[in-house]
């Protein structure tokens, strides 16, 4: 077990705590807000920066608008779901919502660890790649998870 495993264990523990505290409803609404806000930011951001002269500034500005839209959507729908959960959800259903929230947050965290782990394993930086390769958690997730991201990244490296 190395430093990355300790950090990932702490991240997974926080994910369990956060999932229990927020619940499934808040997690789903926050995710929908994140994606929806990002898509709205992309739609309107592209229109806002259409007259910028530099391609680089258009890309950076659009990325900023997408990030702001995603944050706002996540925040607004997350707050609405939190208010609904607090005011309308029956007590026994809160326990079920919390338990399912743990599963949702754990799944999201494991997916992120898997994605970043696969990317770290193929990075040209030897230090990061070696640390990820020695990580027990990343190895287990990579071994037991789907291989299509790693296969795709390797294919892209071979093409370029």
N, C-alpha and C positions, 0 to 999 in steps of 0.2 A: 504494500500500500504506500503510495507516494503522496506528495503535497496536492496533486490534482485530485486524487481520490478523497482526501480529507475535505477539500473544497466542494467537491461534487456531493459528498455525503451531507455536508451542511446545507447545500442547496436543496437536496431531496428532503431533508428534515424540515426546512423552511417551507417547501412546497406542500408537505403534509399539513403543517400548521395553518398555512394560508388557505389551503383548500377547505379545511374544516371550518375556519372562521368565515370565509366568504360564501361557501356553498356552491352548488351547481348552477342555480339560477343566475347568480351574480357573475359566475365564471363564463357562462354562455353569453349573457348580455354584454359583458365586457369584451369578449372575443368578437361578437357581431359588430359592436361599436368600433373596435380597432380596425377590422377589415373594411367595414362600411365607410368609416371616416377616411381611411387611407384611399379607398377607391374614389370617394368624392373629392379628396384632395388631388388625386391624380387627374380627374376629369376637369376640375376647375383650375388646377395649377397649370396644366398645359395651355389653357386659354389665357391665363394671366401672363405667362412668360412668352407667348408667341411672338411678341414684337422685340424681344431682347436680341441684340446683335450677335452676341457670342454663344456658340453652342454649349460651351462649358458653363456659362452663367445660367443658361436655360435649364440644363440638367440639374445643377446645384439648387436652383430656385424651386424647380419642380419637386425635387427630393425633400426640400424643406417644407413645402406646402403639404406634401403627402404625410410627412412625419407629424406636422401640426394637426392635420385632419385626423390622423389615426389616434393621436393622443386625445384630442377633444372628443371623438366618438367613443373611445374607450372610457374616458372619464364620465361623460354624460350618461351613457347607457349603464355603466357600472354603478353610478350613484342612484339612478332610477331603480335598478334591480335591488340595490341594497335597501332603499326605502321601502320597496314592495315587500322584501323579505322580512324586514323589521316590523312593518305595520299589518301585513295581511296573512302571512304564512302561519298556519296552525302549528303549535309546539311540536307534536309528533312528526309533522312533515319537515320541520326544521332539522330534526335529527337525520332524517333520510337525505335531505338536501345537503347537509354537512358531509355525510358519508360519501355521497356521490360527488360532492365537490372535491374531496380528497382524491378520488379516482381520476377526475378530470385534470386537476392540477398536477398530479403525478404523471399522467400520460403526457401532458404538455411539456413538463420538465424533461422526461425521458426522451421525447422526440427532439427537443433542443440539444440535449447532451449527445444524442445520436448524430444529429446533423453536424454540430461543431466537432465532435470526435472524428467523424469520417473526414471532414475537411482538414483537421489537424494532422491526421495520419498521412495525408498526401501533400502537405505543405513542403515547399523546398527547404524551409528552415529546419535544420537537423535537431535543434534543441526542443522545439515544440513537438515535432513529429516523434522524437524519442520519448518525451514525457507522456504523450498520448498513448504511445505503443506500450509503455510500462504500466499504464493505468488499468487496474483490475476492472473498474466500473465501465470504462470505455470499451475495453476488450469484451466484456460480457454482453454489453448492449450491441456492439458490432457483430459479435458472433451469433447472437440470438435474434437480432433485428434483421429487417430486410436489407439486401445488398445493393439495391438499385441505385442509391445515391453514390456509393463508392464506384460502382461500375460506370455510371454516367460521367463522374469526374475523371476517371482514368481514360475513358474514351475521348473526352475533351482534351486531355493532355496529349494523347497520341495524335489527335488531329492537328493540334497547333504546333 
